[in-house]
Amino acid sequence: MAFPSVEGDEVWWEENRPDEGGRTTLMHRNGDGTVTELLPSTWSVGTRVHEYGGRSHLPVPRRDDKALVRMAVVFANSHDQRLYMLDRGSQTPTPLTPEPDSGQSLRYADPALGADGKSVVCVSEEHRADGGSPRRSIVSVPLSGRGSHDPSAVVELTSGADFYASPTPSPDGTHLAYVRWNHPRMPWDGTELRVGTLTGGVLNDEYTIKGGVEESVVSPLWADTNTLYLASDWPGFWNLYQAGLTGQAIALYPAEEEFHTPPGRLGHRSFQVLDSGRVVALHGESDLTPSVYDPDTLDLKPIRTDLTTWSQLHSDGRTAVAVASSPTTPPCLVRIDPETATVEVLRRSMQDPPEAGLLPEPREESLPGRYGAPVHVRVYPPTNPEVEASGPAPFVVWAHGGPVSHSTSEFDLVKAYFTSRGIGVADVDYGGSTGHGRSYRKRIHKQWGAIDVEDCATVARSLAERGEADPERLAIRGPSAGGFTALLALTGDTFACGVSLFGVTDLLGFGETTHDFESRFLDTLVGPLPGFEETYRERSPLNRVEDIDVPVLLLQGLEDTVVTPDQALGMARGLGERGVEHALLEFEGEGHGFAGAAARTRSLEAELGFYATVFGFTADVPSLELSTAPPEPRPEVEETRDGAGGEEPEAATGDGEPETATGHENSGSAKEAPEQNTGPGAPTDTEPAGDSTNAEEDRNPEPPETGPTPT
């Protein structure tokens, strides 16, 4: 479940369906507790703006002939990326935006209701048939549906920047606030909060209120017609600020903790302004929990709850909803009553979770790092009441994706899958991770492939030195950026094997082939080009295969537009040419994260089988056959995507459901046959797609039942 919205006693949210090809549907809960799926199975909610997407729906009021207000829902359809509206009781969404021309793609995300109630404003992204960089803007879309056949009815309000987020009309409709930034910065590096005057549907007199190249400003919300609340990391952490239209900003509650999550996906909010003037805010380090801030008393009062990890806050001004979980509680849709400071669980993502004894609970540590700064880690020892441990355990160090992301203590069946089978997990927040302030984030600037690798090795060595981990059975794994870290870590002598899930292997190639949102990310992480070519080569795992002598497992989606499949294939070739044991599993129909249930299960079983093969224990899955030869050429895959909308389900966050494995037996490579095509995943440490994540449910792919494996 993801991106809940509340209006009165009604709640809406997005919910993933792994068994339906990974599509995402819209759910609704009435005041009496009745839960209804709103979309037919041939529809899927999702946006691909910035490729990582984000909030894709918005409840909107509709008046009938008797002036009665009924709530409809505006949503982005993942298949054709158009905006649609679904009226109450209808099973047939109606389009709001035009059908794109041949070869063109028009995408929309992060919708907000216009002050007149007759339109939504949102981020728009245009991909043109002639190629080139996407063009982004903020547009106003009429709810009448006129824009579906008259493109001129979709009015562009502002453009010119590389990226936009958080369009927010003022309550009286006279102003529009939004966030923008430009290459080579990412939204956690430097953004601007801008405001313009709305007159007759036209935005004029735009100016910057706060932000710049060294300040990340996110999530503006109007407190009244002249005052904005926002989060800024100017003091070193994302803290809450109040800003007037003159630009003067006041820190509301200065603290060395985060009041916002990293802004990787559109529509994530960690605070909401109530009608009373108070603010419900999620805050903490990597785990955020709720409190209520009172601007009159300047008090921040925590809401007591056993749920440890909160995200995706939304409010109607009276109550708030969010997604929350804990190490032993699956993600829940929850409602906060700010008046009583109580939490009500509205829906659980899992009705019958594994017994608590099989679910690991983390031990948080901060270890001294080699370069002076601490290394934060959550350690999950093997946990199974049916098995008694004998000696140090095998451990897998997890390097999260991003690399600007972080670990949390959320419910995680992937961790439980391994810890219940005798394999410990150490989830590392290496230098560069969010959740620990801007200075910790900046440790990775121009040091990606160095700081992260060393911090992960530091954790592994510490676990071995204290006798908790077997030094001969240490592994490292990671998705995306974490896969890059894992592969580079194998060039040292700490780890016995490694797993890369759609990880970067060739930095120069990544910069040339990845999507626009991250196309200049490496300027910060490695260095700008031209000028740093040699550093790019030295830090590319593909160019370090001669230093890798331990087994490697590569897992890759063939529809990945973030880290393209040639990255994993090239790495497999390099390993095979040197005779290094490896396996490459490619999943057709899967993107940057695995959404289909079969792909999720297959990848987990392959990973466990890989550890069983390398570490020499018996698992409840087949051992994974490894190869020492290069993979055979990949057969051409017939293109099945036709770009039409609304006829077949397709999740924007990936939706293949493999059925068979037809491998390259002499290469250690396997391919999974598709049902659906896929889209982007979240920029998070998730291997099943969600979030980039939400991504919050990404870690819970319904793997095979947890159980003991002798070690």
C-alpha positions in Angstrom: 0.0 0.0 0.0 1.2 3.5 -0.8 0.3 7.2 -1.1 -2.9 7.3 1.1 -5.2 10.2 0.9 -8.0 11.3 3.3 -11.1 13.4 3.0 -13.4 13.3 6.0 -14.1 9.7 6.9 -13.0 8.4 3.4 -9.6 7.1 2.6 -8.0 6.2 -0.8 -4.6 4.6 -1.5 -2.6 2.7 -4.1 -2.1 -1.0 -3.7 0.2 -3.4 -5.6 -1.0 -6.7 -7.0 2.1 -8.9 -7.6 -0.1 -11.9 -8.6 -1.7 -9.7 -11.3 1.4 -8.9 -13.2 2.5 -6.3 -10.6 -0.2 -3.8 -11.5 -1.2 -1.2 -9.0 -4.9 -0.5 -8.2 -6.8 2.1 -6.3 -8.5 1.3 -3.1 -11.2 3.1 -1.1 -12.4 2.9 2.5 -15.8 4.3 3.6 -16.5 5.7 7.0 -18.2 2.4 7.9 -15.0 0.5 7.2 -16.0 -1.0 3.9 -13.0 -1.4 1.6 -13.5 -1.4 -2.2 -11.2 -1.8 -5.1 -12.1 1.0 -7.5 -10.4 0.0 -10.8 -11.1 -3.0 -13.0 -8.3 -5.5 -13.5 -7.4 -4.0 -16.9 -6.3 -0.7 -15.4 -3.2 0.1 -13.4 -2.2 3.3 -11.6 1.3 4.7 -12.0 3.4 7.5 -13.4 6.9 7.5 -14.9 7.7 11.2 -14.5 11.5 11.3 -13.6 11.2 7.5 -14.3 10.9 6.9 -10.5 7.3 8.3 -10.5 5.5 9.0 -7.2 2.0 10.0 -6.2 -0.3 9.1 -9.0 -3.8 9.8 -7.8 -5.9 12.6 -6.1 -9.4 12.5 -4.7 -11.4 15.5 -6.1 -14.9 16.8 -5.3 -17.6 16.6 -7.9 -21.0 18.3 -7.7 -24.1 16.7 -9.2 -27.3 18.4 -10.4 -28.5 18.8 -6.8 -25.2 20.4 -5.8 -24.3 17.4 -3.7 -20.6 16.8 -3.4 -19.3 13.3 -4.3 -15.7 12.4 -4.4 -14.1 11.2 -7.6 -10.5 10.2 -8.2 -8.0 11.6 -10.7 -5.2 9.1 -11.5 -2.4 8.5 -14.0 -2.8 5.3 -16.0 0.5 3.5 -16.1 0.0 2.0 -19.6 -0.4 5.3 -21.5 0.5 7.8 -18.8 -2.6 9.9 -19.4 -4.6 11.4 -16.6 -8.1 9.9 -16.1 -11.0 10.6 -13.7 -13.0 7.9 -12.1 -16.4 9.0 -10.8 -18.0 7.5 -7.7 -19.7 4.2 -8.6 -18.2 4.1 -12.2 -16.1 1.3 -13.6 -15.1 3.4 -16.7 -12.4 6.1 -16.2 -12.7 9.1 -18.5 -9.5 10.7 -20.0 -8.5 14.2 -18.9 -5.4 14.7 -21.0 -4.8 14.3 -24.7 -3.6 11.1 -26.3 0.1 11.7 -27.3 1.2 11.8 -30.9 3.0 8.8 -32.4 6.4 8.3 -30.7 5.6 11.0 -28.1 5.0 10.4 -24.4 3.2 12.8 -22.1 3.4 12.0 -18.4 1.8 13.6 -15.3 2.5 13.3 -11.6 2.1 14.9 -8.1 -1.4 16.3 -8.7 -2.9 19.0 -6.5 -6.5 20.4 -6.6 -6.8 23.9 -8.0 -8.4 26.5 -5.7 -11.5 26.6 -8.0 -12.1 22.9 -7.6 -12.4 22.6 -11.3 -8.8 21.7 -12.3 -5.7 19.9 -11.0 -2.2 21.2 -11.3 0.6 18.7 -11.7 4.1 18.1 -13.0 4.2 17.3 -16.7 6.9 15.5 -18.6 7.1 15.4 -22.4 9.2 12.8 -24.3 9.4 13.8 -28.0 9.5 11.5 -30.9 12.8 13.0 -32.1 14.5 12.1 -28.8 16.5 14.5 -26.8 16.0 15.4 -23.1 12.5 15.4 -21.8 10.8 18.7 -21.4 9.1 19.3 -18.0 6.6 21.9 -16.8 3.8 22.5 -14.4 0.4 22.4 -16.1 -3.3 22.9 -15.2 -5.7 20.2 -16.3 -9.4 20.9 -16.4 -11.6 18.3 -14.7 -14.3 18.7 -17.4 -12.4 16.4 -19.7 -12.0 19.0 -22.4 -8.2 18.4 -22.4 -8.7 14.9 -23.6 -9.6 16.2 -27.1 -8.3 19.8 -27.0 -4.6 19.9 -26.0 -4.8 23.7 -25.6 -7.1 23.2 -22.6 -4.1 21.8 -20.7 -2.5 25.1 -19.8 1.2 25.3 -19.1 1.8 27.5 -16.0 5.6 27.5 -15.8 8.6 25.8 -17.6 12.2 26.3 -18.3 13.8 24.3 -15.5 15.1 20.8 -15.8 12.9 19.4 -13.0 9.8 20.4 -11.0 8.0 19.1 -7.9 5.2 19.9 -5.4 3.0 22.3 -7.3 0.7 23.8 -4.6 -2.0 26.5 -5.2 -2.7 28.9 -2.3 -6.1 28.5 -0.7 -7.5 31.6 -2.4 -6.1 30.7 -5.8 -3.9 33.8 -6.1 -0.5 32.1 -5.9 1.2 28.9 -6.9 4.2 27.5 -5.0 6.4 24.9 -6.5 10.0 23.4 -6.3 12.4 23.4 -9.1 16.1 22.4 -9.8 18.5 22.0 -12.7 21.2 19.6 -13.8 23.7 18.5 -12.4 22.0 18.8 -9.0 19.7 16.2 -7.5 16.7 17.3 -5.3 18.6 16.4 -2.1 21.5 18.7 -3.2 20.0 22.0 -4.2 16.5 23.2 -5.1 14.5 26.4 -5.1 11.1 27.1 -3.7 9.4 29.5 -6.1 6.1 31.4 -5.9 4.2 33.1 -8.7 0.9 35.1 -9.0 -2.1 33.3 -10.7 -4.2 35.7 -12.7 -6.8 34.4 -15.2 -5.1 31.0 -15.3 -1.7 32.4 -16.1 1.3 32.4 -13.7 3.2 35.6 -13.5 5.8 37.4 -11.4 7.6 34.2 -10.3 10.4 34.6 -7.7 12.5 32.4 -5.4 11.5 32.4 -1.7 14.1 30.0 -0.4 16.8 27.5 -1.5 19.8 27.5 -3.9 22.6 25.3 -5.1 23.6 24.3 -1.6 20.2 24.0 0.0 17.5 21.4 -0.5 14.0 22.8 0.0 11.1 20.4 -0.3 7.3 20.0 0.1 5.8 23.5 0.4 2.4 23.6 2.0 0.2 26.7 2.5 -0.7 27.5 6.2 -2.9 30.4 4.9 -3.0 32.7 1.9 0.3 34.4 2.7 2.3 31.8 4.6 4.1 28.6 3.6 5.5 25.7 5.6 8.4 23.8 4.1 11.4 21.6 4.9 14.9 22.8 4.3 18.3 21.3 5.1 20.0 24.6 5.4 20.8 23.9 9.1 22.3 20.5 8.2 19.1 18.5 8.5 15.7 18.8 6.8 14.0 21.0 9.4 10.6 22.7 9.3 10.4 26.4 8.3 7.7 29.0 7.9 8.1 31.5 5.1 6.0 34.5 4.1 5.6 35.7 0.5 8.3 38.3 1.2 10.8 35.4 1.5 11.6 35.7 5.2 11.9 32.2 6.6 11.8 31.2 10.2 12.9 27.8 11.6 10.0 26.3 13.6 11.8 23.6 15.5 15.6 23.5 15.0 16.9 20.0 15.7 19.6 17.6 14.5 17.2 15.2 13.0 15.3 14.9 9.8 11.7 16.1 9.3 11.5 14.8 5.7 12.5 11.8 3.7 14.9 12.1 0.7 12.9 13.6 -2.2 13.5 10.9 -4.7 9.9 10.3 -5.7 7.3 12.9 -6.3 4.5 13.4 -3.8 6.2 12.1 -0.7 5.4 14.3 2.3 6.5 14.0 5.8 4.5 16.8 7.4 1.0 18.2 7.0 -0.6 21.5 8.2 -3.9 21.2 10.1 -6.8 23.6 10.1 -5.9 24.5 13.7 -2.5 25.8 12.6 -0.7 22.9 14.2 1.5 20.6 12.1 1.7 16.8 12.1 5.3 15.9 11.3 7.3 12.7 10.9 10.8 13.1 12.2 13.8 11.2 13.4 16.9 9.7 11.8 16.5 7.0 9.2 13.3 5.9 11.0 10.6 8.7 11.2 7.8 8.7 13.7 4.9 11.2 14.2 4.6 14.2 16.5 2.3 17.2 16.6 4.0 20.7 16.5 2.1 23.6 18.1 3.3 27.0 16.7 1.7 28.8 19.7 3.6 26.9 22.4 6.5 25.8 20.2 6.1 22.3 21.6 6.6 19.1 19.6 4.6 16.4 21.2 5.2 12.8 20.1 2.4 10.4 19.3 3.0 7.2 21.2 3.0 4.2 18.9 4.7 0.8 18.6 5.1 1.4 14.9 8.7 2.4 14.2 8.8 3.4 10.5 6.3 6.0 9.1 6.0 7.6 5.6 3.7 9.2 3.1 1.7 11.4 5.3 -1.5 13.1 4.1 -4.1 15.2 5.8 -7.5 16.8 5.1 -6.7 19.4 7.8 -8.4 17.5 10.6 -7.0 14.0 10.6 -4.0 12.4 8.9 -3.2 9.1 7.3 0.1 7.4 6.6 1.8 4.0 6.0 3.6 2.6 9.0 5.2 -0.6 10.1 7.7 -2.1 12.6 10.2 -5.0 12.5 7.3 -7.4 13.4 4.3 -5.5 12.1 3.6 -5.6 8.3 2.9 -2.2 6.7 -0.4 -0.8 7.8 -2.6 2.0 6.6 -3.1 4.1 9.7 -5.1 7.2 10.7 -3.9 9.8 13.3 -6.2 11.8 15.4 -4.1 14.9 16.3 -6.6 15.9 19.1 -6.3 12.7 21.0 -2.8 11.7 19.8 -4.1 8.3 18.9 -3.4 5.9 16.0 -6.0 3.7 14.4 -5.0 0.9 12.0 -7.4 1.0 9.0 -5.9 -1.8 6.9 -3.1 -4.3 7.1 -1.1 -5.3 4.1 -0.8 -8.9 5.5 -3.4 -10.7 7.5 -1.3 -13.7 8.5 2.4 -12.7 8.9 5.0 -15.3 10.0 5.2 -16.0 13.7 7.1 -13.3 15.6 9.9 -15.8 16.4 10.9 -15.9 12.7 11.0 -12.1 12.3 14.3 -10.5 13.0 14.5 -7.3 15.1 17.5 -5.0 14.5 20.3 -4.0 16.8 21.4 -0.5 15.9 25.1 0.4 16.1 27.4 3.1 15.1 30.9 1.8 14.4 34.1 3.8 14.0 34.8 4.2 10.4 38.2 4.2 8.7 38.0 7.8 7.7 36.9 9.2 11.1 33.1 9.4 10.6 30.8 6.7 12.2 29.3 3.9 10.1 25.6 3.3 11.0 24.3 -0.2 10.7 21.3 -2.3 11.7 22.3 -5.9 12.6 19.8 -8.7 12.2 21.1 -11.9 13.8 19.8 -15.3 12.5 16.4 -15.8 14.1 14.6 -19.2 14.2 13.2 -20.7 17.4 13.4 -24.2 15.9 17.1 -24.1 15.4 19.9 -23.7 17.9 22.9 -21.8 16.7 26.4 -23.4 16.6 29.2 -21.1 16.2 29.5 -17.9 14.1 26.9 -17.5 11.4 27.2 -16.6 7.8 26.4 -13.0 7.3 25.3 -10.9 4.3 26.1 -7.2 4.3 23.4 -5.1 2.6 24.4 -2.0 0.7 21.2 0.0 0.0 20.5 1.6 -3.3 20.4 5.3 -4.1 23.1 5.7 -3.1 21.3 8.5 -1.4 18.9 6.3 0.6 19.0 4.6 3.9 18.0 1.5 5.9 15.0 1.4 8.2 13.6 -0.9 10.8 10.4 -1.6 8.7 8.9 -5.0 8.4 11.0 -6.9 5.8 10.2 -10.4 4.7 13.3 -10.5 2.5 15.5 -10.1 5.6 13.3 -12.7 7.4 13.7 -15.1 4.5 17.4 -15.2 5.1 17.6 -14.8 8.9 15.1 -17.6 9.5 17.4 -19.8 7.5 20.5 -19.1 9.6 22.0 -16.2 7.6 22.5 -12.9 9.5 22.0 -9.6 7.8 23.8 -6.3 8.4 22.0 -3.3 6.8 24.6 -0.6 6.4 24.0 3.2 6.2 27.4 3.9 4.6 28.7 7.4 4.1 26.3 9.2 1.7 23.2 7.8 3.3 20.2 10.0 4.1 18.7 10.2 7.6 21.9 11.4 9.3 22.2 15.0 8.0 23.6 16.8 5.1 27.3 16.4 6.1 27.0 12.6 6.3 25.2 12.7 2.9 28.1 14.7 1.4 30.7 12.2 2.5 30.1 10.3 -0.8 30.6 13.3 -3.0 33.3 12.3 -5.5 33.9 9.2 -3.3 31.3 6.8 -4.6 33.0 3.5 -4.9 35.4 4.3 -2.1 33.6 5.5 1.1 30.6 3.1 0.6 32.8 0.1 -0.1 35.1 0.8 2.9 32.2 1.4 5.3 30.5 -1.9 4.3 33.8 -3.8 4.7 34.2 -2.1 8.2 30.9 -3.6 9.3 31.8 -7.0 8.0 35.2 -7.1 9.7 33.7 -5.9 13.0 31.1 -8.7 13.0 33.8 -11.2 12.3 36.2 -9.8 14.9 33.6 -10.0 17.7 32.8 -13.7 16.7 29.3 -13.0 15.6 30.0 -13.7 11.9 32.0 -16.4 10.3 34.9 -14.6 8.5 34.9 -17.3 5.8 31.2 -16.9 5.1 30.8 -13.2 4.6 28.7 -12.0 1.6 27.7 -8.6 0.3 24.6 -7.8 -1.8 22.9 -4.7 -3.0 20.3 -3.3 -5.5 21.1 -0.6 -8.1 23.7 1.7 -6.6 24.1 -1.0 -3.8 24.9 -3.5 -6.5 27.8 -1.3 -7.7 29.1 -1.1 -4.1 28.8 -4.9 -3.7 30.7 -5.6 -6.9 33.5 -3.2 -6.0 33.7 -4.7 -2.5 34.5 -8.0 -4.0 37.8 -6.6 -5.3 39.1 -6.7 -1.7 39.6 -9.7 0.6 36.7 -9.3 3.0 33.8 -11.1 1.2 33.5 -14.7 0.0 30.8 -13.8 -2.6 28.5 -11.1 -3.8 25.0 -10.4 -5.3 24.2 -7.5 -7.5 20.6 -6.7 -8.3 20.4 -4.5 -11.4 23.7 -2.8 -10.2 25.8 -0.4 -12.1 29.0 -2.0 -13.5 30.3 0.6 -16.1 30.1 4.2 -14.9 30.9 5.8 -18.3 28.2 3.6 -20.0 25.7 4.3 -17.2 26.1 8.1 -17.7 25.4 7.6 -21.5 22.4 5.3 -21.3 20.6 6.1 -18.1 17.5 8.2 -17.9 17.5 12.0 -17.7 16.8 12.4 -14.0 20.1 10.7 -13.0 22.1 11.5 -16.1 24.2 14.0 -14.3 24.2 12.4 -10.9 27.7 11.1 -11.4 29.0 14.7 -11.6 28.5 14.8 -7.8 29.2 11.1 -7.0 32.4 10.7 -9.1 33.2 14.0 -10.8 32.2 16.0 -13.9 33.0 15.0 -17.5 35.3 15.8 -19.1 38.0 15.7 -16.5 37.3 12.6 -14.4 37.4 9.9 -17.1 40.1 7.9 -15.4 38.3 8.0 -12.1 35.2 6.6 -13.9 37.2 3.8 -15.3 39.0 3.0 -12.1 35.8 2.8 -10.1 33.8 0.7 -12.6 33.4 -2.9 -11.5 33.6 -3.9 -15.2 37.2 -2.7 -15.3 38.1 -4.4 -12.0 37.1 -8.0 -12.9 40.8 -9.0 -12.8 40.6 -8.3 -9.0 37.5 -10.4 -8.4 38.1 -14.1 -7.6 35.0 -15.0 -5.7 31.5 -16.1 -7.0 29.1 -13.5 -8.2 25.3 -13.6 -8.8 23.8 -11.0 -11.1 20.1 -10.4 -11.2 18.7 -8.1 -13.9 15.4 -6.9 -15.4 15.5 -6.7 -19.2 13.1 -3.7 -19.3 15.3 -1.6 -17.0 15.7 2.0 -18.2 17.7 3.1 -15.2 20.5 0.6 -15.2 20.2 -1.0 -18.6 20.7 -4.8 -19.1 24.0 -4.4 -20.9 25.5 -3.4 -17.6 24.9 -6.9 -16.0 25.6 -8.7 -19.3 29.0 -7.0 -19.7 29.9 -7.9 -16.1 29.0 -11.5 -16.7 31.2 -11.6 -19.9 34.1 -10.1 -18.0 33.8 -12.6 -15.2 33.4 -15.5 -17.6 36.4 -14.5 -19.7 38.5 -14.8 -16.5 36.9 -18.1 -15.4 35.3 -16.6 -12.3 32.3 -18.5 -11.1 29.1 -16.5 -11.7 25.4 -16.7 -12.6 23.4 -14.2 -14.6 19.6 -14.3 -14.3 17.7 -12.0 -16.6 14.0 -11.3 -16.1 12.0 -10.3 -19.2 9.2 -7.9 -18.5 10.9 -6.6 -15.3 12.4 -3.2 -14.9 14.4 -1.5 -12.2 13.0 -3.6 -9.4 11.0 -6.8 -9.7 7.2 -6.4 -9.5 5.8 -9.8 -10.7 5.4 -12.4 -7.9 7.2 -15.1 -9.8 10.2 -12.9 -10.5 10.4 -11.9 -6.8 10.2 -15.5 -5.7 12.7 -16.7 -8.3 15.2 -14.0 -7.5 15.1 -14.8 -3.8 15.3 -18.5 -4.3 18.3 -18.0 -6.6 20.0 -15.9 -4.0 19.5 -18.4 -1.3 20.7 -21.2 -3.6 23.7 -19.1 -4.4 24.7 -18.8 -0.7 24.1 -22.5 -0.2 26.4 -23.3 -3.1 29.2 -21.0 -2.0 28.9 -21.5 1.8 28.3 -25.2 1.6 25.0 -25.7 3.4 21.8 -27.4 2.5 18.9 -25.1 1.7 15.2 -25.7 1.0 15.7 -24.5 -2.6 18.0 -26.0 -5.3 21.6 -25.0 -5.3 22.4 -22.4 -8.0 24.5 -23.7 -10.8 27.5 -21.4 -11.5 29.4 -21.0 -14.7 33.0 -20.1 -15.5 32.3 -19.3 -19.1 31.0 -16.1 -20.7 27.2 -16.0 -21.4 26.0 -16.8 -24.8 24.5 -14.0 -27.0 21.1 -12.9 -25.9 18.3 -13.8 -28.3 16.3 -10.9 -29.6 13.1 -10.2 -27.6 10.1 -9.3 -29.7 8.7 -5.9 -28.8 5.1 -6.2 -27.5 4.4 -2.8 -26.1 2.0 -0.8 -28.3 1.6 2.4 -26.3 -2.1 2.1 -26.2 -3.9 3.0 -23.0 -6.3 1.4 -20.6 -6.6 -2.0 -22.3 -4.0 -4.1 -20.5 -2.7 -3.8 -17.0 0.8 -2.4 -16.6 2.3 -1.1 -13.4 4.5 1.9 -13.7 6.8 0.4 -11.1 7.3 -2.8 -13.0 4.9 -5.6 -13.6 6.3 -8.7 -15.2 5.3 -12.1 -14.0 7.7 -14.7 -15.3 6.4 -18.2 -15.9 9.4 -20.3 -17.1 13.1 -20.4 -16.9 14.9 -21.2 -20.1 18.5 -20.8 -19.3 21.8 -20.6 -21.1 23.1 -23.7 -19.4 26.7 -23.2 -20.2 26.7 -19.6 -19.1 25.0 -19.7 -15.7 22.4 -17.4 -17.2 18.6 -17.8 -17.0 15.8 -15.9 -18.6 12.3 -15.6 -17.3 9.4 -15.4 -19.8 7.2 -12.3 -19.4 3.5 -11.6 -19.1 3.8 -7.8 -19.0 6.3 -5.0 -19.7 7.6 -2.8 -16.9 8.5 0.7 -15.9 10.8 2.2 -13.4 11.4 1.3 -9.8 12.2 3.4 -6.8 15.6 4.9 -6.0 15.8 2.9 -2.8 17.4 -0.2 -1.5 14.6 -2.4 -2.8 14.9 -5.3 -5.2 11.2 -5.9 -5.8 9.8 -2.7 -7.4 7.4 -0.4 -5.5 8.8 2.0 -4.0 12.8 4.3 -5.4 11.1 4.1 -3.9 6.5 3.1 -2.2 8.5 1.4 -2.1 7.6 0.7 1.4 6.0 -2.5 0.4 8.9 -3.3 -1.9 10.6 -5.4 0.8 7.7 -7.7 1.1 7.4 -9.8 -2.0 5.6 -12.7 -0.5 8.6 -15.1 -0.7 8.4 -18.8 0.1 7.6 -19.5 3.7 10.3 -18.8 6.2 11.9 -21.8 7.9 15.0 -23.3 9.2 18.0 -24.3 7.1 20.9 -26.2 8.9 24.1 -24.2 8.7 
